[in-house]
Amino acid sequence: MPTYRRVVITQHGSPEVLQLVEEAELPYPGPDQVLLRVLAVGAAYTDVLIREGMYPGIPKPPFSPGYEVVGIIEQLGEQVTGLALGQRVVALTVTGGYSEYLCVAAQELVPVPDGVDANEAACLALQYVTAYQLIHRVAHLRAGQRVLIHGAGGGVGTALLEIGQILGLDRYGTASTAKQALVQQLGARPIDYQQEDFVQRVRELTGKGVDAVFDGIGGGHLWQSYRALAKGGQLVCYGFSAALRSGQRQWVFLATFALMALLKLWPDGKQVWFYSITGLKQQHPDWFKQDLGMLLDWLAAGRIRPVIAQRLPLQEAMTAHRLLDQGAVPGQLVLVCTGEGAKPCPSKPSK
Ligand SMILES: NC(=O)c1ccc[n+]([C@@H]2O[C@H](COP(=O)([O-])OP(=O)(O)OC[C@H]3O[C@@H](n4cnc5c(N)ncnc54)[C@H](OP(=O)(O)O)[C@@H]3O)[C@@H](O)[C@H]2O)c1
């Protein structure tokens, strides 16, 4: 009799490697863990890189992807304090989230305020924390500064547009034709990078260039981004979206780091940074919790409203990944878990 379901990456490759499996026994939380019944999990391009085996530090298949989850605490480990059964929480799991149940270290959890929609909360831990930290922890931007956001109609891009608006940034966003209207709705000036040269367009619109560029595309694209900067501007690289679309996967990673190293040495007063959410979280776990907690408060207060393109049931993870592979998602995707078919909490396994 199956107890719960999860989606597993059976081997690295195309979306077809994602398989729904039924597990016979619920996991039992360790002394410092809790058992979560997952309500919603974000499905993002980073999961695609993980599925393809292009992300550092992930387990060998088979394993479940799932970077950010919202769930209800169903069982507490023996040493866990300060959390309660039935409480809703969010966590950055990196992997494991595409599952109806999973165990998470208690110290990783941030409470979800009452009244907040679980699907919207599931968009915050990866995409919104990334966007917030790019603006406030890396580039330290101020109101009125001009910023160019690539992939502005995507997950991190839409979050950058919203958080940038709260700060009062002058925002320019590159996007394909289909996402131009969304970028405009979010208050930025859209640039159709498929129809025009974005560097030239930025120069026409701003005169001197922008104060910061957020580039999640990577590879040779960084050079174009660098050229769009004004004197003293900052280029912040944080992703490799070009890796799949260009078909030259490893080359994009190599080109990104080689170009960054070169541009850092260029003596023209511009600055170049690389951001990694897990890297910064490791250095400053307090920042991560503080930033996520504040974003949850903003969500509760209606200051931010994640753009969710679709809410799909967990078993449609393969469909979600096909859409992500095509770059066809305006905003974000959420996988919704119902927990149907799950049994009550397990008792402690005998040794
Ligand atoms: N460093 C970190 O900690 C961190 C955290 C989160 C995400 N990331 C990375 O950041 C990147 C963006 O993540 P995301 O979740 O926002 O992805 P996303 O939702 O897929 O959005 C990225 C957008 O970029 C555009 N795009 C894709 N390939 C492009 C190309 N070659 N040239 C120009 N535009 C392209 C696509 O929109 P169009 O239709 O407009 O082309 C796509 O919607 C990913 O590489 C992800 O892995 C890194």
The ligand as an ORCA input file, in Angstrom:
! r2SCAN-3c Opt
* xyz 0 1
  N      22.916     32.332     -8.422
  C      21.815     32.007     -7.785
  O      21.795     31.846     -6.583
  C      20.548     31.843     -8.586
  C      19.308     31.885     -7.963
  C      18.162     31.761     -8.753
  C      18.279     31.567    -10.131
  N      19.522     31.504    -10.682
  C      19.710     31.357    -12.140
  O      19.252     32.548    -12.745
  C      18.792     32.290    -14.042
  C      17.375     32.818    -14.179
  O      16.527     32.064    -13.326
  P      14.958     32.135    -13.477
  O      14.400     31.187    -12.526
  O      14.520     33.539    -13.462
  O      14.773     31.560    -14.957
  P      13.534     31.765    -15.928
  O      12.273     31.868    -15.152
  O      13.671     30.720    -16.974
  O      13.777     33.208    -16.562
  C      14.898     33.526    -17.321
  C      14.447     34.218    -18.595
  O      15.599     34.545    -19.359
  C      15.258     34.543    -20.730
  N      16.314     33.820    -21.451
  C      16.607     32.514    -21.408
  N      17.681     32.254    -22.185
  C      18.063     33.431    -22.707
  C      19.103     33.817    -23.581
  N      19.980     32.934    -24.065
  N      19.235     35.121    -23.888
  C      18.354     36.022    -23.391
  N      17.327     35.711    -22.562
  C      17.190     34.415    -22.235
  C      13.925     33.832    -20.900
  O      12.933     34.792    -21.234
  P      12.661     35.340    -22.705
  O      11.356     34.712    -23.155
  O      12.529     36.792    -22.461
  O      13.814     34.958    -23.550
  C      13.616     33.329    -19.494
  O      12.252     33.501    -19.168
  C      18.884     30.784    -14.235
  O      20.101     30.478    -14.905
  C      18.942     30.235    -12.812
  O      19.576     28.985    -12.712
  C      20.646     31.641     -9.947
*
